[in-house]
Structures are given as structure tokens and as C-alpha cells.
């Protein structure tokens, strides 16, 4: 099976929004996805012609890269898609320091960060009631 990671373009927008809806149940992040594509901050993981996942990042987290969203198609989970997106981003990152986060309740994503070499770097309370956000960090 042929896979590759590329920068998203507006031709992918509808597919990314549909994938996001499949995961979260609505289109509430469509504007966020559109802006990330237009600002060249969205990478997609393709298996042949199918989009299996995508990653969105920013560089405004204390002048460091911050991976703000990693989405994997449910049927493609546990096949290394998220780990591959993270590894690819670490190579391409425009800054030496890379951060991301996930809720304490999201143990699957915590395992992905650990597998990708990220280390815990603290937490933030009060974003989601009773479910602190764990911050992760790695160097390029």
C-alpha cells in the first residue's frame, strides 16, 4: 500500500471536514481547518487516494510549534497514522521546540505521544471541567 504525507490544499478541504465530522460528530471546526490549509499549517496522511488522517499546527505558542489537532479516520486507527504524522511534522517543524497536548482522559493519544518521543511538560486545568490538559514536548 502506498502512503505519503503532503501539505493539504483547498482541494482536500471537503474531505478533511467530512473526516473531522466523522470523528467529532459535527462541522464546528471547518473554519479552523480552512484557515490552516490557507496558511499552510495542515498536513495530510494519504493511503493511495484516501485521506487517513491530518495534523494542524501553529507557531504562536511562545514562538514554538504547537500541534493543535491530530485526526485519524476511525477505520485507520492503530495503524501508525498519528505516529507518522507526528514524526513527519517533527522533521518539517519551523521551530526547534514542538509542543502539543491532550486530555488526561485520552490515554490513546498519550500513548501516541510517548511512542513518538514526546515527554510530558506539565498540565493546564480548567479547560475541560475535571479533565486536565496534559502538555507534551519534544525537540526537532
C-alpha positions in Angstrom: 0.0 0.0 0.0 1.4 3.4 -1.0 1.2 6.1 1.7 2.6 9.6 1.8 2.3 12.8 3.8 1.7 16.0 2.0 0.7 19.6 2.7 -3.1 20.0 2.4 -4.6 22.2 -0.3 -8.1 23.6 -0.7 -8.9 20.6 -2.9 -8.7 18.5 0.3 -10.9 20.8 2.4 -14.3 19.0 1.9 -12.7 15.6 2.7 -10.9 16.9 5.8 -14.2 18.5 7.1 -16.0 15.2 6.5 -13.3 13.2 8.3 -13.4 15.7 11.2 -17.2 15.3 11.3 -16.8 11.5 11.3 -14.6 11.8 14.4 -16.3 14.6 16.4 -19.9 14.5 15.0 -20.2 18.0 13.5 -18.6 20.6 11.3 -17.7 23.0 14.0 -14.0 23.1 13.1 -14.5 23.8 9.4 -13.3 27.4 9.6 -10.3 26.3 11.6 -9.4 23.6 9.0 -9.9 26.1 6.1 -7.6 28.7 7.8 -4.9 26.1 8.5 -5.0 25.0 4.8 -4.8 28.5 3.5 -1.9 29.3 6.0 -0.1 26.1 5.0 -0.3 24.7 8.5 -2.1 21.4 7.7 -0.5 18.1 6.7 -2.4 15.1 5.5 -1.6 11.4 5.5 -2.8 9.7 2.3 -3.0 6.0 1.6 -3.3 5.8 -2.1 -6.1 8.3 -2.8 -7.7 8.1 0.6 -7.1 10.6 3.4 -6.4 8.6 6.5 -5.6 11.5 8.8 -4.4 15.0 9.2 -2.5 17.3 11.5 -2.8 21.0 12.1 -0.2 23.1 13.8 0.6 26.7 14.8 3.8 28.6 15.6 2.3 31.1 18.1 2.8 29.1 21.3 5.5 31.2 22.9 7.2 31.3 19.4 7.3 27.5 19.3 5.4 25.0 17.2 2.2 23.6 18.7 0.4 20.7 17.2 -3.2 21.7 17.8 -5.1 18.9 16.1 -4.4 15.3 15.0 -7.3 13.5 13.5 -7.3 9.9 12.2 -10.1 8.2 10.3 -11.6 5.6 12.7 -11.1 2.7 10.3 -7.4 3.6 10.0 -6.6 3.8 13.8 -3.9 1.7 15.4 -2.1 1.6 12.0 0.6 4.2 12.8 -1.1 7.1 11.1 -0.9 9.5 14.0 2.6 8.5 14.9 3.7 9.0 11.2 2.1 12.5 11.1 3.9 13.5 14.3 7.3 12.1 13.1 6.9 13.9 9.8 6.0 17.1 11.5 8.9 16.9 13.8 11.2 16.8 10.7 9.4 19.7 9.0 8.7 21.9 12.0 9.6 25.5 11.6 10.9 25.7 15.2 13.2 23.6 17.3 10.7 23.2 20.2 7.5 21.4 19.5 4.5 21.2 21.9 1.1 19.5 21.8 -1.5 18.4 24.3 -4.3 16.0 25.1 -6.8 15.5 27.9 -5.8 13.3 30.8 -8.8 11.0 29.8 -7.3 10.5 26.3 -4.9 7.7 27.1 -4.7 6.6 23.5 -3.3 9.9 22.4 -0.9 9.9 25.4 0.4 6.5 24.1 0.9 8.1 20.7 2.9 11.0 22.1 5.0 8.6 24.1 5.7 6.4 21.1 6.7 9.5 19.1 9.2 10.5 21.7 7.3 13.4 23.3 7.7 14.0 27.0 5.2 15.4 29.5 5.8 19.0 30.2 3.1 20.0 32.6 -0.7 20.4 32.5 -3.4 23.0 32.4 -6.5 22.8 34.5 -10.0 24.4 33.9 -10.2 23.9 30.1 -12.4 20.9 30.4 -14.0 20.5 33.8 -12.4 17.7 35.7 -10.2 16.6 32.8 -6.9 18.5 32.8 -4.9 19.1 29.5 -1.5 17.4 29.6 1.2 19.3 27.7 3.7 17.3 25.7 7.1 18.5 24.3 9.9 17.3 22.0 12.8 18.8 20.2 13.3 18.8 16.4 
